[in-house]
Amino acid sequence: MVSKKHLPPPCLPWFHNVNRFWDPHRKEYVAKIMPGEYYVTIEGEYIGTVLGSCISACVRDPKSGIGGMNHFMLPQNTQGSVSVISDAYRYGNYAMEHLINDVMKLCGTRDQLEFKLFGGGNVIRAMGSVGQKNIQFVRRYLEVEGFKITAEDLGGDHPRKILYNPKTGKVLLKRIESLHNDTLIKRETHYMDTLRELPVEVGDVDIF
């Protein structure tokens, strides 16, 4: 039970479904995002997730401290590959643009945005090189849009747990050397299966 002293800070209305919890060690609230989710905050709270093959892009405006993080994976086609002209590429655009647009609506300073990238590990053998394809996509995406990457920890063979504080820009990262259960693998496999089955939700979303 959370005391009145530790009531969560207000969140943006469209993020009420995101799980937030009080971290007694850091004495801050943490918004925990799952595959396919993103979260943007105007408060001094952390955003956390655990990444295997997926990517999280952390973005903030350093002047205002407004920022957020996403958690996404490119869907694969039935041959297990991704093409930059496929639905997979449009899905990646969708995942990135919603995060960036939300931050820009609140701070309005595109040129000042700071990006940090994490994930893309080769942790689920059955998914082949999907982690590397996620890395290639997000790097190329930011290059094309004219954004600079200020920090990254990508690839490798281990999952990662990250906590991001947009107000300070600080990222706490822990590489998970061994999984004690298969929760992460099941979660990402289920996420990939869902992406294969559902059409990409694309209206054209553009960064303004």
C-alpha positions as CSV (number, residue, x, y, z in Angstrom):
1,M,0.0,0.0,0.0
2,V,1.3,3.4,-1.0
3,S,1.1,6.1,1.7
4,K,-0.3,9.6,1.0
5,K,3.3,10.8,1.2
6,H,4.2,8.7,-1.8
7,L,1.2,9.2,-4.1
8,P,2.2,9.1,-7.7
9,P,2.7,12.3,-9.6
10,P,0.1,13.2,-12.2
11,C,0.6,11.5,-15.6
12,L,-0.5,12.5,-19.0
13,P,-4.1,11.3,-19.6
14,W,-3.3,8.8,-22.3
15,F,-0.8,6.9,-20.1
16,H,-3.2,5.9,-17.3
17,N,-2.8,2.3,-18.4
18,V,0.9,2.2,-17.8
19,N,1.9,0.5,-14.6
20,R,3.7,2.9,-12.1
21,F,5.1,1.9,-8.7
22,W,7.0,3.5,-5.9
23,D,10.7,2.5,-5.7
24,P,11.7,2.8,-2.0
25,H,15.4,2.5,-2.9
26,R,15.4,5.5,-5.2
27,K,12.5,7.2,-3.5
28,E,10.9,7.9,-6.9
29,Y,8.1,6.6,-8.9
30,V,8.9,4.3,-11.8
31,A,6.7,3.8,-14.9
32,K,7.2,0.3,-16.2
33,I,6.7,-0.1,-19.9
34,M,6.2,-3.4,-21.8
35,P,6.8,-4.3,-25.4
36,G,4.8,-2.1,-27.7
37,E,4.3,0.6,-25.1
38,Y,5.9,4.1,-24.6
39,Y,5.7,6.7,-21.8
40,V,6.3,10.4,-21.6
41,T,6.6,12.3,-18.4
42,I,6.8,15.9,-17.3
43,E,7.6,14.9,-13.7
44,G,10.8,13.7,-12.0
45,E,10.0,10.0,-12.3
46,Y,11.9,7.1,-13.8
47,I,10.8,5.0,-16.8
48,G,11.9,1.3,-16.7
49,T,11.9,-1.8,-18.9
50,V,13.7,-5.0,-19.6
51,L,15.0,-5.5,-23.1
52,G,16.1,-8.6,-25.0
53,S,15.9,-8.2,-28.8
54,C,13.7,-5.1,-28.5
55,I,14.9,-1.5,-28.6
56,S,14.2,1.3,-26.3
57,A,14.8,4.9,-27.5
58,C,15.1,7.4,-24.6
59,V,14.5,11.0,-25.7
60,R,14.3,14.3,-23.7
61,D,14.6,18.0,-24.0
62,P,17.5,18.8,-21.6
63,K,16.3,22.3,-20.9
64,S,12.8,21.4,-19.7
65,G,13.5,17.8,-18.5
66,I,10.5,16.6,-20.4
67,G,11.1,13.2,-22.1
68,G,10.1,9.6,-22.5
69,M,11.0,6.1,-23.6
70,N,9.6,3.5,-25.9
71,H,10.0,-0.3,-26.2
72,F,9.5,-1.8,-29.7
73,M,10.5,-4.5,-32.1
74,L,10.2,-4.6,-35.9
75,P,7.8,-7.3,-37.0
76,Q,9.2,-10.0,-39.3
77,N,7.6,-11.2,-42.5
78,T,6.8,-14.9,-43.0
79,Q,10.4,-15.5,-44.4
80,G,11.8,-14.1,-41.1
81,S,13.3,-11.0,-42.7
82,V,12.7,-7.3,-42.6
83,S,12.7,-4.9,-45.5
84,V,13.0,-1.1,-45.1
85,I,10.1,-0.7,-47.5
86,S,7.9,-3.2,-45.7
87,D,5.2,-2.8,-43.0
88,A,8.0,-3.5,-40.6
89,Y,9.7,-0.2,-41.5
90,R,6.5,1.7,-41.2
91,Y,5.9,0.1,-37.8
92,G,9.3,1.3,-36.6
93,N,8.4,4.8,-37.8
94,Y,5.1,4.6,-35.9
95,A,6.8,3.6,-32.7
96,M,9.4,6.4,-32.9
97,E,7.2,9.2,-34.1
98,H,4.6,8.8,-31.4
99,L,7.3,9.1,-28.7
100,I,9.0,12.1,-30.4
101,N,5.8,13.9,-31.2
102,D,4.5,13.6,-27.7
103,V,7.8,15.1,-26.3
104,M,7.8,17.9,-28.9
105,K,4.1,18.8,-28.1
106,L,5.2,19.4,-24.5
107,C,8.5,21.2,-25.1
108,G,8.5,22.2,-28.7
109,T,12.3,22.2,-29.2
110,R,13.2,19.7,-31.9
111,D,16.8,20.9,-32.2
112,Q,17.5,20.3,-28.6
113,L,16.3,16.7,-28.3
114,E,18.8,14.2,-26.8
115,F,18.6,10.5,-27.8
116,K,20.0,7.4,-26.0
117,L,19.5,3.9,-27.4
118,F,19.4,0.5,-25.7
119,G,18.7,-3.1,-26.5
120,G,18.8,-5.2,-29.7
121,G,20.5,-8.2,-28.0
122,N,20.8,-11.5,-29.6
123,V,19.0,-13.3,-26.8
124,I,16.3,-15.4,-28.6
125,R,17.9,-17.7,-31.1
126,A,14.6,-18.5,-32.9
127,M,14.3,-14.9,-33.8
128,G,17.5,-14.9,-35.9
129,S,19.0,-11.5,-36.4
130,V,16.0,-9.4,-35.4
131,G,18.0,-7.6,-32.7
132,Q,20.5,-6.5,-35.2
133,K,17.8,-5.4,-37.6
134,N,16.2,-3.3,-34.8
135,I,19.6,-1.6,-34.2
136,Q,20.0,-0.9,-37.9
137,F,16.6,0.5,-38.2
138,V,16.7,2.9,-35.2
139,R,20.2,4.2,-36.1
140,R,19.1,4.9,-39.7
141,Y,15.8,6.4,-38.6
142,L,17.5,9.0,-36.4
143,E,20.2,9.7,-39.0
144,V,17.5,10.4,-41.7
145,E,15.5,12.6,-39.3
146,G,18.6,14.6,-38.4
147,F,18.8,13.6,-34.7
148,K,22.1,12.8,-32.9
149,I,22.6,9.9,-30.6
150,T,24.3,11.0,-27.4
151,A,24.7,7.5,-25.9
152,E,23.9,3.9,-26.7
153,D,24.4,0.3,-25.5
154,L,23.2,-2.0,-28.2
155,G,23.7,-5.6,-29.4
156,G,25.6,-8.3,-27.6
157,D,24.1,-11.5,-26.2
158,H,22.6,-10.4,-22.9
159,P,19.2,-8.8,-21.9
160,R,19.3,-5.4,-20.3
161,K,17.3,-3.8,-17.5
162,I,17.2,0.0,-17.8
163,L,15.9,2.9,-15.8
164,Y,15.7,6.3,-17.4
165,N,15.1,9.6,-15.7
166,P,14.2,12.2,-18.4
167,K,14.6,15.1,-15.9
168,T,18.3,14.4,-15.4
169,G,19.0,12.3,-18.5
170,K,20.5,9.7,-16.3
171,V,20.2,6.0,-17.4
172,L,20.8,3.1,-15.0
173,L,21.7,0.0,-16.9
174,K,22.2,-3.6,-15.8
175,R,23.2,-6.4,-18.1
176,I,21.5,-9.6,-17.1
177,E,24.1,-12.3,-17.4
178,S,21.7,-15.2,-16.9
179,L,18.0,-15.4,-16.9
180,H,16.5,-17.2,-13.8
181,N,13.3,-17.9,-15.7
182,D,12.0,-17.6,-19.2
183,T,9.6,-14.7,-18.7
184,L,11.5,-12.3,-21.0
185,I,11.8,-14.9,-23.7
186,K,8.1,-15.7,-23.5
187,R,7.1,-12.0,-23.5
188,E,9.2,-11.1,-26.6
189,T,8.1,-14.3,-28.4
190,H,4.5,-13.5,-27.8
191,Y,5.0,-9.9,-28.8
192,M,6.6,-11.0,-32.1
193,D,3.8,-13.5,-32.8
194,T,1.3,-10.7,-32.2
195,L,3.1,-8.4,-34.6
196,R,3.0,-11.1,-37.3
197,E,-0.7,-11.6,-36.9
198,L,-1.9,-8.0,-36.8
199,P,-1.7,-5.4,-39.5
200,V,0.5,-2.5,-38.9
201,E,-1.4,0.5,-37.6
202,V,-0.2,3.2,-39.9
203,G,-1.9,6.3,-40.7
204,D,0.9,8.4,-41.8
205,V,2.4,9.8,-38.6
206,D,4.9,12.5,-39.3
207,I,7.2,14.4,-37.1
208,F,6.3,18.1,-37.1
